[in-house]
Amino acid sequence: MTTSQARPSRSRRVIQWGTGNAGRPALRAIVRHPDLELVGVHAHAPEKIGRDAAELCGLDAPTGVLATDDVDALLGLDADCVSYMVQGETRIRETIDELSRALAAGKNVVNTSLVFLVYPPSMPAALREPLDAACAEGGSTLFTSGLDPGWSGDVLPLAVACACETVDSIRVTEMMDYSTYEDPGFTGLFFGYGRPLSFEAPLFSPGAIAGGWGGMVHLVADALGWHVEELREEHERLPAPETFETAMGTIERGTCAGVRFELQGLIGGEPAVTAAHVNRLRADIGPDWPSLSGERSGYRIEVEGSPSYTCEIEPRGEHGDHNEAGILGTAARVINAIPAVCDAAPGLVTPLDLPIFTGPGRPR
């Protein structure tokens, strides 16, 4: 990674594709960003079609950009980049096709969907090759990231490791209370929250954890000059001691209220890079599980080496909520990448290929 960030000579013209959990804050970030110009919005829901982007993301001043589901019209716009934020894990092939279509049309893409795309070298060839071909056809670039997988598990641990003489192992753990995370339809189902502990949660089917976090593990290992020999999955669930209400829905007594899992990248039979999660729906679930001090939610980065470091990151949103911050951070991570992605060589890129970039400073 290089360490400089130049302001673009002109605003980058951006299409926002998706107006859901991450898409709404992304729209606001694009409109407010001094180096970006919103030129198009793609929406799926019929009730959103024809509405101004400002109305869809809670801004007062109209933008003059109306949401549409006309893909041909959007990709025919003079735009530098598509910000793609559609739920992809339940429609992998369709998502690959939509990303490929945008790339082949000559649009650079920043993406939060299909988290295994955070590190394309670790992807199955059958999924990677259509995207490679589309980038070659359109002379375009694809960058995928978020908060987790993404920034918390690649940029942060590597930034810490740059102050080590040698590194022995890296462990990144998300420790989040998900009780205020309003996503029962996908995350709730995927993790099995509110379901019996015998429920076959999609996250715990063999290979699913590796599919979600394997790219992050391989990225960090490759950056350190290591070759991961095997990925090992571990998981555990805990029941609710009583019935209680959350943004994930009603959690009945005895159903799943806590999830702990990790993906270990093994070298010589020992964990070298580990991506872990400890996700509760109440602070008293899993008292023996790891947690941040003071019942906070966030990330712990542990780099063992010479010297060793432990860092804790607590995200806080405008109203103090960590889940609100996580969604906004996921959107901001890729929105702020747009100028660097537009300047990058065509192809599938990772944080190792881009310069350091930041959010814009607030006018003072």
Order of alpha helices (4+ residues) and beta strands (2+ residues): beta-alpha-beta-alpha-beta-alpha-beta-alpha-beta-alpha-beta-alpha-beta-alpha-beta-beta-beta-beta-beta-beta-beta-alpha-alpha-beta
